[in-house]
């Protein structure tokens, strides 16, 4: 029996049932996109609270408003469950689970292996399995494929497998899942063809490549490129500090060159699930092949040092005002890893807060998107109410996340010392405030 054409027909006729494993920042937008394309979607997540909210049509992901989700749930095109048994009727299953690092900064593939082991138990012949989670080159063929073959399937004949790495950028209003090109690498040409057919129903542009390893490596190249260049520009900022010149003016001048230069900007460190983590997947894989990824290691060293560099700037600024860090009132503005989202994963603000607490500072934070956080020593902290008094009473204000809701002139008018890690106050009137940039 041939399985390829019936599956293609079900996809092209919008009769296929799509399973999504992992309903977070990657999985939920994908589930909604497929549901809006006309498919029935079954989402699986181990978190019961997420499943309950989704089945009520309530979203917990800012990029997916409840107003967009609710009609799909009401129409029965999107349902959620904690039970993998529901995937027995799925024609395609997308794996969108986390791929964090363990304490040794090595890939923690436990979420992926748990997902594929559960999928393999309910997978039927003629199904498509797609890994979306960012991972090291070789994962699809070395980790996923053997588990499917162990069930008696044959790749490209009665089971189809591909990798198509997620390219979600939380908070990005210009580039969404729908208009961001999707790179696809199947383990056989038929696997690629079927995966392309599926994504073409929901994504404007698909980019097929020759293998899953190519697609996996392409995703790591994208994020490692950013990590290395951010590390480089952070080191340039520290060089300029030693030289007594403004790195932001240097970058602006260099950016006037119309070719051969792409501007990157310094900051307090890397955050999010991808940029700080993904390069380590690549360097780990290369270590297994007796190769030292030196650029990645150096960039990581520079980027992870940035929170301490920011705290050093705070210390120096307070010293210049004849104030010690200990017992000084320090207000951190913004703890999300990027503007206008609620995501604090790997946020450098958490390290900055930890370091300031270790130095005995009286620290608080405000973030309109993040009502509470947990620091490394298991300290819980709630966002302070933003007010004139919050700033007036601060010995130093540290701008870590440049949310668009902040009125920077107001911050300048009510602060005496500001450490601006995002260069957002430059265009405003400083008046009495002393501003230190990085």
C-alpha positions in Angstrom: 0.0 0.0 0.0 1.3 3.5 -0.8 0.8 6.1 1.9 2.3 9.2 0.3 -0.6 10.2 -2.1 -3.4 9.7 0.4 -1.6 11.8 2.9 -0.9 14.6 0.4 -4.6 14.5 -0.6 -5.7 14.8 3.0 -3.4 17.8 3.4 -4.4 19.5 0.2 -8.1 19.0 1.0 -7.7 20.3 4.5 -8.9 16.9 5.8 -5.7 16.0 7.7 -5.7 16.2 11.5 -2.7 18.1 12.9 -1.2 17.3 16.2 1.0 19.8 18.1 3.1 18.6 21.0 4.1 21.5 23.3 1.8 24.5 23.4 4.2 27.3 24.4 5.7 30.2 22.4 6.3 27.9 19.4 3.5 25.4 19.5 0.5 27.6 20.2 1.1 30.0 17.3 1.6 27.0 15.0 -1.6 25.3 16.2 -3.6 28.5 15.6 -2.0 29.0 12.1 -3.0 25.5 11.0 -6.4 25.8 12.5 -7.0 29.1 10.6 -5.8 27.3 7.5 -8.8 25.0 7.8 -7.3 22.0 9.6 -8.6 20.4 12.8 -5.8 20.6 15.4 -5.1 18.6 18.5 -2.7 20.2 20.9 -0.9 18.1 23.6 0.8 19.6 26.6 1.8 18.2 30.0 0.7 21.4 31.8 -2.9 20.9 32.8 -3.5 24.7 33.4 -2.5 25.5 29.8 -4.8 22.8 28.5 -7.7 24.1 30.6 -7.2 27.7 29.5 -6.9 26.7 25.8 -10.1 24.7 25.9 -11.8 27.8 27.3 -10.5 29.8 24.4 -8.1 31.8 26.7 -4.6 32.4 25.5 -1.5 32.8 27.8 0.8 33.8 24.9 0.9 37.5 24.1 1.4 36.9 20.3 -1.8 34.9 20.2 -4.7 37.1 21.5 -7.7 35.3 23.0 -9.9 37.0 20.4 -8.0 35.1 17.7 -8.1 31.8 19.7 -11.6 31.7 20.9 -13.4 31.3 17.5 -11.2 28.3 16.6 -12.0 26.6 19.9 -15.7 27.4 19.6 -15.7 25.9 16.1 -14.0 22.8 17.3 -11.0 23.3 15.1 -8.6 23.5 18.0 -8.7 21.4 21.1 -6.1 20.6 23.8 -5.3 17.7 26.0 -2.6 16.1 28.2 -3.2 12.7 26.7 -1.0 11.5 23.8 -3.7 8.9 23.0 -5.6 11.8 21.2 -2.8 11.8 18.6 -3.8 8.3 17.3 -6.1 10.1 14.8 -3.5 12.7 13.8 -2.1 12.6 10.3 0.8 14.9 11.2 2.5 15.6 14.5 4.7 18.6 15.2 7.1 18.4 18.1 7.5 21.9 19.7 8.9 21.1 23.1 11.8 22.9 24.9 15.4 22.1 24.3 17.2 23.7 27.3 20.8 23.2 28.5 21.6 21.1 31.6 23.9 22.4 34.4 27.0 21.5 32.4 25.7 23.6 29.4 25.1 20.5 27.4 21.9 19.7 25.5 19.0 18.4 27.6 17.0 16.3 25.1 14.7 14.8 27.7 11.7 16.7 26.5 12.2 15.7 22.9 12.9 12.0 23.7 9.8 11.9 26.0 7.7 13.4 23.3 8.9 11.1 20.5 8.6 8.0 22.7 5.0 8.9 23.5 4.3 9.7 19.8 5.8 6.4 18.6 3.4 4.5 20.8 0.3 5.9 19.1 1.7 6.7 15.6 -0.1 5.0 12.7 1.3 4.1 9.3 1.1 6.9 6.8 1.8 9.6 9.3 4.1 12.7 9.2 6.3 13.6 12.1 8.1 17.0 12.2 10.6 18.2 14.8 10.4 22.0 15.3 12.5 22.3 18.5 15.9 23.8 17.9 18.6 21.2 18.3 22.1 20.0 17.2 22.7 18.7 13.6 21.9 15.1 13.4 19.1 15.0 16.0 16.3 14.1 13.6 18.1 11.2 12.0 20.1 10.0 15.1 17.5 10.5 17.9 14.0 10.7 16.3 14.2 8.3 13.3 15.5 5.2 15.3 12.5 5.4 17.7 10.1 5.4 14.7 11.9 2.6 12.9 11.8 0.6 16.1 8.0 0.5 15.7 8.4 -1.3 12.4 8.1 1.7 10.1 10.1 2.5 7.0 11.1 6.1 6.5 9.7 7.6 3.3 7.3 4.7 2.8 4.9 4.3 5.7 6.3 7.0 8.0 7.5 10.5 7.0 9.9 12.5 9.1 11.4 16.0 8.7 13.0 18.9 10.6 11.7 22.4 10.3 13.1 24.7 13.0 10.9 27.3 14.6 11.7 30.9 13.8 9.3 32.5 16.3 10.4 36.0 17.4 8.1 36.9 20.4 6.7 40.4 20.1 7.7 40.9 16.5 4.7 42.5 14.8 6.3 42.6 11.3 7.5 39.0 11.0 5.1 36.4 12.2 4.9 32.7 11.7 2.8 33.3 8.6 5.3 35.5 6.7 8.6 34.1 8.0 10.1 31.6 5.5 10.1 28.0 6.7 13.2 25.8 6.1 12.4 22.2 5.6 14.6 19.1 5.5 13.1 15.6 5.2 14.9 12.3 5.7 13.9 11.3 2.2 12.6 13.4 -0.8 9.1 12.2 -0.2 9.3 13.3 3.4 10.3 16.7 2.3 7.6 16.9 -0.4 4.9 16.1 2.1 6.2 18.5 4.7 6.4 21.3 2.1 2.8 20.6 1.2 1.7 20.9 4.8 3.5 24.1 5.6 2.5 25.7 2.3 -1.1 25.8 3.6 -0.1 28.1 6.5 3.2 29.8 5.6 3.8 32.1 2.7 7.3 30.8 1.8 8.8 27.4 2.3 12.5 26.6 1.7 13.2 22.9 1.1 16.8 21.7 1.7 18.5 18.4 1.1 18.5 16.9 4.6 17.3 17.4 8.2 21.0 18.1 9.2 21.1 21.1 6.8 17.9 22.5 8.3 19.2 21.9 11.8 22.5 23.5 11.1 20.9 26.5 9.3 18.8 27.2 12.5 21.9 27.1 14.6 23.8 29.3 12.2 21.1 32.0 12.4 21.2 32.2 16.2 25.0 31.7 16.5 25.5 34.5 14.0 23.6 36.8 16.3 25.3 35.6 19.5 28.8 36.0 18.1 28.1 39.4 16.7 26.5 40.6 19.9 29.5 39.3 21.8 31.8 41.2 19.4 29.9 44.5 19.7 29.7 44.1 23.5 33.5 43.8 23.5 33.8 46.8 21.3 31.7 48.8 23.8 34.1 47.8 26.6 37.1 48.8 24.3 35.5 52.2 23.7 35.0 52.6 27.4 38.7 52.1 28.0 39.4 54.5 25.1 37.1 57.1 26.5 34.9 57.3 23.3 31.2 56.7 22.7 30.5 53.2 21.2 27.1 54.3 20.0 28.5 57.2 17.9 31.2 54.8 16.6 28.5 52.3 15.5 26.4 55.1 13.9 29.4 56.3 11.9 30.3 52.8 10.7 26.7 52.2 9.7 26.9 54.9 7.1 28.9 52.5 4.9 26.4 51.1 2.4 28.2 47.8 2.0 30.2 45.3 4.0 28.8 46.3 7.4 25.8 45.3 9.5 25.2 47.2 12.8 24.8 45.3 16.1 24.4 47.1 19.4 25.7 46.5 22.9 23.5 45.6 25.8 23.3 44.1 29.2 23.6 40.5 28.0 21.7 37.8 26.0 18.3 36.6 26.9 15.5 34.4 25.5 15.4 30.7 24.9 17.3 30.8 21.6 20.3 33.1 21.3 22.0 32.3 24.7 21.4 28.6 24.3 21.5 27.4 20.7 25.2 28.1 20.1 26.0 25.7 22.9 24.1 23.0 21.1 26.5 23.5 18.1 29.6 23.6 20.2 28.6 20.5 22.2 28.1 18.6 18.9 31.4 19.7 17.6 33.1 18.6 20.9 31.9 15.1 20.2 33.8 15.3 16.9 37.0 16.6 18.7 36.6 20.2 17.4 36.7 23.3 19.6 34.2 26.0 18.5 36.3 28.9 19.6 34.2 31.8 18.4 31.2 30.5 20.2 33.1 30.0 23.4 34.6 33.5 23.3 31.3 35.2 22.4 29.6 33.3 25.3 32.3 34.4 27.7 31.8 38.1 26.7 28.0 38.0 26.7 27.7 36.2 30.0 30.1 38.8 31.6 27.8 41.7 30.6 25.5 41.7 33.7 28.6 42.0 35.9 29.8 44.8 33.7 26.5 46.6 34.2 26.8 46.2 37.9 30.3 47.6 37.8 28.9 50.7 36.0 26.3 51.0 38.8 29.0 50.7 41.4 31.2 53.3 39.7 28.2 55.7 39.3 27.3 55.5 42.9 30.9 55.9 44.0 31.1 59.1 42.0 28.2 60.3 44.0 29.9 59.3 47.2 27.5 56.4 47.8 28.2 52.8 48.5 26.2 50.1 46.7 25.3 48.5 50.0 21.9 49.9 51.2 21.6 52.1 48.1 18.1 52.0 46.7 18.4 50.7 43.1 15.4 50.4 40.7 15.7 48.2 37.7 13.3 49.1 34.8 12.4 46.1 32.7 13.2 42.5 33.4 11.9 40.8 30.3 14.6 39.7 27.9 13.3 42.0 25.1 10.9 44.9 24.8 7.1 44.5 25.0 6.9 40.8 26.0 6.5 39.0 29.3 9.3 36.4 28.7 12.1 36.4 31.3 13.9 33.2 30.1 17.7 33.7 30.4 17.1 37.5 30.9 20.2 39.3 31.9 18.1 41.4 34.2 17.8 38.4 36.6 21.6 38.2 36.8 21.9 41.9 37.4 19.3 41.8 40.2 21.1 38.8 41.8 24.5 40.5 41.7 23.1 43.8 43.2 21.4 41.8 45.9 24.7 40.0 46.7 26.4 43.4 47.1 23.8 44.4 49.7 21.8 46.9 47.6 18.2 47.6 48.3 16.8 46.5 45.0 13.4 46.5 43.4 12.2 46.4 39.8 9.3 47.5 37.6 8.1 45.8 34.5 4.6 46.3 33.1 4.6 42.8 31.6 6.2 40.8 34.4 4.3 41.0 37.7 6.7 38.7 39.6 10.0 36.9 39.2 12.1 34.3 41.0 15.9 34.9 41.3 18.6 32.3 41.4 18.6 31.9 45.2 14.9 31.2 45.1 14.0 34.8 46.2 10.7 35.9 44.9 10.2 39.5 43.9 7.1 41.4 42.8 7.1 44.3 40.4 6.9 47.7 42.2 4.3 50.2 41.2 5.7 52.7 38.8 5.4 56.2 40.2 7.2 59.5 40.6 8.2 58.3 44.1 9.7 55.1 42.9 12.2 57.1 40.8 12.6 60.0 43.2 13.6 57.8 46.0 16.1 55.8 44.0 19.8 56.3 44.3 20.2 54.7 40.9 17.9 53.6 38.1 19.1 50.9 35.8 17.4 50.6 32.4 17.6 47.0 31.3 14.6 46.5 29.0 13.4 49.3 26.8 9.6 48.7 26.8 7.8 51.1 24.6 5.4 52.1 27.4 8.1 53.8 29.4 8.3 57.6 29.1 12.0 58.2 29.1 11.7 61.9 29.6 9.7 61.2 32.8 12.4 58.7 33.9 15.1 61.4 33.3 13.1 64.1 35.1 12.7 62.0 38.3 16.1 60.3 38.5 19.5 61.4 39.7 21.6 58.6 38.4 20.7 56.4 35.5 22.6 53.5 34.0 21.2 53.1 30.6 22.1 49.8 29.0 19.9 50.3 26.0 20.9 53.9 25.0 17.2 55.0 25.0 17.7 58.3 26.9 20.2 59.8 24.4 17.6 61.8 22.5 15.9 63.3 25.6 16.7 66.3 27.7 18.8 65.1 30.7 18.4 68.2 32.9 19.7 67.1 36.4 20.0 63.4 35.8 23.5 61.9 35.3 23.3 59.2 32.7 25.9 56.4 32.3 25.7 54.3 29.1 27.4 51.1 28.1 
